Amino acid sequence: MNKPPKIVIAPISSGYYLTEGKEYNVITFRDHGDEHGYLFTIIDNAGGRMLCFEKRCGHIDDLDWIVKERES
């Protein structure tokens, strides 16, 4: 399995909370152990914590997050 994401990019905008192409730092993560990959937390545009799946995330219309950088 890939290493956990460190920086992710939203593939689409989602209301006020996520902006297409914007980078978000992953603040916590854990292996979800299924086809969704990692479960991670980011700080959204409103300053709230958002819990996201790496793959097929409901916050971004079941798309995959773009992983810019992974933990070393």
Backbone hydrogen bonds, N-H to C=O, Kabsch-Sander energy under -0.5 kcal/mol:
donor,donor_aa,acceptor,acceptor_aa,energy
6,K,69,E,-3.2
7,I,69,E,-1.8
8,V,24,Y,-2.6
9,I,66,I,-2.9
10,A,22,K,-1.8
14,S,18,L,-2.0
17,Y,14,S,-1.1
18,L,14,S,-1.2
21,G,10,A,-3.2
22,K,19,T,-2.2
24,Y,8,V,-3.2
26,V,6,K,-2.7
27,I,41,T,-3.0
28,T,41,T,-0.9
30,R,39,L,-1.9
32,H,37,G,-1.5
37,G,34,D,-1.8
39,L,30,R,-3.0
40,F,38,Y,-0.5
40,F,52,C,-2.9
41,T,28,T,-2.3
42,I,50,M,-2.2
43,I,25,N,-0.5
44,D,42,I,-0.6
44,D,48,G,-2.9
45,N,17,Y,-2.7
47,G,44,D,-1.8
50,M,42,I,-2.7
52,C,40,F,-3.5
52,C,50,M,-0.5
54,E,36,H,-0.7
54,E,38,Y,-2.5
55,K,36,H,-2.0
57,C,63,L,-2.5
60,I,57,C,-1.2
61,D,58,G,-1.0
62,D,57,C,-2.0
63,L,57,C,-0.7
63,L,60,I,-1.3
65,W,54,E,-2.4
66,I,9,I,-2.2
67,V,65,W,-0.6
68,K,7,I,-2.1
68,K,66,I,-0.7
69,E,7,I,-1.6
71,E,4,P,-3.2
